[in-house]
Amino acid sequence: MNPIVQKSGLSVAGMLVACGCALGPAVSAQAAPVQGAPTTASQSDRSAERILGIDYQAQPNFYYCGPAATRIALSAQGKALSQDEVAKLLGTTEAGTPSALDTTRVLNELTGGKYRTTEIRDSVARPEQVEQLRRDVLAAVDAGRPVVANIKGTTVDTDGNPHSYEGGHYLALVGYRDGGDMIRIADPADPALGEYWMSLPKVANWIAERGYSS
């Protein structure tokens, strides 16, 4: 069996911690869009901040992090689907969404096949895996595609806020700054913040033992 599937199959108990119990109905908010049509940025451009315009929506229950994160990524590409529609395509159940292979499959079905799955099989991301994530995030965001990441564990954002998903979670990487040293995260389990910045190595280590769609 593919390790990415094994590492991403979550129990209901794990998802209660992982995907966070978003209270109340899904909340929508519009982020500031990137100006102009998506283009490939030059190296000098990539020192600037780039954040994709998304339609943020919090997950409505403890196991919809996969559909919510995938829906956020789709919204940046002009695809208006409900979380229920995305959940059906992903095969999401109360046990969660199986793996990044599924988010890649659905994103490709709906956006023309440019996404691919990358695994970080180690428990801690190696330097080359961190750099691969940087390249993948920069290329995807420059092309107008948020990255959907399957993560696990506890870490802290640049403002000092902790984010703990010990059972696993899905979120969208929607922007970067400082050449990709900092990554913008849209977190469907955290409607109080919605989006936050995190350093590239922390994001890579969050993804460790799982994978991402870029």
C-alpha positions as CSV (number, residue, x, y, z in Angstrom):
1,M,0.0,0.0,0.0
2,N,1.2,3.5,-0.8
3,P,2.6,5.2,2.3
4,I,0.8,8.4,1.6
5,V,-2.5,6.6,1.9
6,Q,-1.5,4.8,5.1
7,K,-0.4,8.0,6.7
8,S,-3.4,9.9,5.7
9,G,-6.3,7.6,6.7
10,L,-7.7,9.2,9.9
11,S,-9.9,7.8,12.6
12,V,-12.9,9.8,13.7
13,A,-11.2,10.3,17.1
14,G,-8.1,11.6,15.4
15,M,-10.1,14.0,13.2
16,L,-11.8,15.5,16.2
17,V,-8.3,16.8,17.1
18,A,-7.1,17.2,13.6
19,C,-9.7,19.1,11.7
20,G,-10.9,21.1,14.7
21,C,-14.6,21.4,15.5
22,A,-15.6,24.5,13.6
23,L,-18.6,25.8,15.6
24,G,-21.7,27.0,13.8
25,P,-22.3,27.4,10.0
26,A,-19.5,27.9,7.5
27,V,-18.3,31.5,7.4
28,S,-17.3,33.2,4.1
29,A,-14.9,36.1,3.7
30,Q,-13.2,37.5,0.6
31,A,-9.4,37.9,0.6
32,A,-7.7,40.6,-1.5
33,P,-6.9,39.1,-4.9
34,V,-3.6,39.2,-6.7
35,Q,-3.7,42.0,-9.3
36,G,-3.8,40.9,-13.0
37,A,-3.8,37.5,-14.6
38,P,-1.6,34.8,-13.2
39,T,1.8,34.8,-14.7
40,T,5.1,33.2,-13.9
41,A,7.0,35.7,-11.7
42,S,10.7,36.5,-12.2
43,Q,13.2,35.9,-9.4
44,S,13.1,39.6,-8.5
45,D,9.3,39.6,-8.5
46,R,9.3,36.7,-6.1
47,S,10.9,38.8,-3.3
48,A,7.5,40.6,-3.1
49,E,4.4,39.4,-1.4
50,R,1.9,37.4,-3.5
51,I,-1.4,36.3,-2.1
52,L,-4.1,34.7,-4.2
53,G,-7.7,35.9,-4.1
54,I,-9.8,33.2,-2.4
55,D,-13.3,32.8,-1.1
56,Y,-12.5,31.6,2.4
57,Q,-15.0,29.3,4.1
58,A,-14.6,27.5,7.4
59,Q,-15.3,23.8,7.6
60,P,-18.8,23.1,9.1
61,N,-17.9,19.9,11.0
62,F,-14.9,18.0,12.3
63,Y,-14.2,15.9,9.2
64,Y,-14.6,18.4,6.3
65,C,-11.1,19.9,6.4
66,G,-10.3,18.2,3.1
67,P,-13.4,19.4,1.2
68,A,-13.0,22.9,2.8
69,A,-9.3,23.3,1.9
70,T,-9.9,21.9,-1.6
71,R,-12.9,24.2,-2.1
72,I,-10.7,27.2,-1.1
73,A,-8.1,26.2,-3.7
74,L,-10.8,25.9,-6.3
75,S,-12.3,29.3,-5.5
76,A,-9.1,31.0,-6.5
77,Q,-9.5,29.4,-9.9
78,G,-13.0,30.5,-10.5
79,K,-14.7,27.2,-9.5
80,A,-17.7,27.8,-7.3
81,L,-18.6,24.5,-5.6
82,S,-20.1,23.7,-2.2
83,Q,-18.2,21.8,0.4
84,D,-20.7,19.0,0.1
85,E,-20.1,18.8,-3.7
86,V,-16.3,18.6,-3.1
87,A,-16.7,16.1,-0.3
88,K,-18.6,13.8,-2.6
89,L,-15.9,14.0,-5.2
90,L,-13.2,13.4,-2.6
91,G,-14.9,10.4,-1.1
92,T,-14.9,12.1,2.3
93,T,-16.6,10.4,5.2
94,E,-16.6,10.8,9.0
95,A,-13.2,9.1,8.9
96,G,-11.9,12.1,6.9
97,T,-10.4,12.4,3.4
98,P,-8.0,9.6,2.6
99,S,-4.9,11.4,1.3
100,A,-3.3,14.1,-0.9
101,L,-3.8,11.7,-3.8
102,D,-7.5,12.4,-3.6
103,T,-7.2,16.2,-3.4
104,T,-4.9,16.1,-6.5
105,R,-7.3,13.9,-8.4
106,V,-10.3,16.2,-7.7
107,L,-8.4,19.4,-8.3
108,N,-7.2,18.0,-11.7
109,E,-10.7,16.8,-12.6
110,L,-12.0,20.3,-12.1
111,T,-9.1,22.6,-13.2
112,G,-7.5,20.9,-16.2
113,G,-4.9,18.5,-14.8
114,K,-2.0,20.7,-13.7
115,Y,-1.8,19.5,-10.1
116,R,0.6,16.7,-8.9
117,T,1.1,15.0,-5.6
118,T,4.4,15.3,-3.7
119,E,5.1,13.2,-0.7
120,I,7.4,14.0,2.2
121,R,7.9,10.5,3.5
122,D,10.4,11.4,6.3
123,S,9.3,12.3,9.8
124,V,11.2,15.6,9.4
125,A,11.6,17.3,6.0
126,R,15.1,17.1,4.6
127,P,16.6,20.4,3.2
128,E,16.0,19.3,-0.4
129,Q,12.3,18.5,0.5
130,V,12.0,22.0,2.0
131,E,13.4,23.5,-1.2
132,Q,11.1,21.4,-3.3
133,L,8.1,22.7,-1.4
134,R,9.4,26.3,-2.0
135,R,9.7,25.7,-5.7
136,D,6.3,24.0,-5.9
137,V,4.5,26.8,-3.9
138,L,6.1,29.6,-5.9
139,A,5.3,27.9,-9.2
140,A,1.7,27.1,-8.2
141,V,0.9,30.5,-6.7
142,D,2.5,32.3,-9.7
143,A,0.2,30.3,-11.9
144,G,-2.9,31.1,-9.8
145,R,-3.2,27.7,-8.1
146,P,-3.3,27.4,-4.3
147,V,-1.6,24.3,-2.9
148,V,-3.6,21.9,-0.8
149,A,-1.5,20.3,2.0
150,N,-2.2,17.3,4.2
151,I,-0.5,18.1,7.5
152,K,-0.1,16.7,11.0
153,G,1.3,18.0,14.3
154,T,1.6,21.2,16.3
155,T,3.5,24.3,15.2
156,V,3.4,28.1,15.7
157,D,2.7,30.9,13.1
158,T,4.7,34.1,12.7
159,D,2.5,35.9,15.2
160,G,3.1,33.3,17.9
161,N,-0.3,31.5,17.6
162,P,-0.1,27.7,18.0
163,H,-1.9,25.4,15.6
164,S,-2.4,21.8,16.7
165,Y,-3.7,19.0,14.5
166,E,-2.2,15.9,16.0
167,G,-4.6,13.6,14.1
168,G,-4.0,15.3,10.7
169,H,-5.6,18.1,8.8
170,Y,-5.9,19.7,5.3
171,L,-5.3,23.4,4.6
172,A,-4.5,25.6,1.6
173,L,-1.2,27.4,0.9
174,V,-2.4,30.6,-0.9
175,G,0.6,32.9,-1.0
176,Y,4.2,33.6,-0.2
177,R,6.6,36.4,0.6
178,D,10.4,36.8,0.9
179,G,11.1,34.4,-2.0
180,G,9.0,31.7,-0.4
181,D,10.6,31.9,3.1
182,M,7.1,32.7,4.4
183,I,4.0,30.9,3.3
184,R,0.4,32.2,3.6
185,I,-2.0,29.6,4.9
186,A,-5.8,29.5,4.7
187,D,-6.9,27.3,7.5
188,P,-10.5,26.1,7.3
189,A,-10.4,25.0,11.0
190,D,-9.5,28.4,12.3
191,P,-12.2,30.9,11.3
192,A,-11.1,33.3,14.0
193,L,-7.8,33.9,12.0
194,G,-8.8,32.5,8.6
195,E,-5.3,33.1,7.2
196,Y,-1.9,33.4,8.7
197,W,1.8,33.3,7.8
198,M,4.2,30.5,8.7
199,S,7.9,29.9,7.8
200,L,8.7,27.5,5.0
201,P,10.6,24.9,7.1
202,K,7.7,24.8,9.6
203,V,5.2,24.2,6.8
204,A,7.4,21.4,5.3
205,N,7.7,19.7,8.7
206,W,4.0,20.0,9.2
207,I,3.6,18.1,5.9
208,A,6.2,15.4,6.9
209,E,4.9,11.8,6.6
210,R,2.1,13.1,4.3
211,G,1.9,15.0,1.1
212,Y,0.6,18.0,-0.8
213,S,-1.1,18.8,-4.1
214,S,0.6,21.6,-6.1
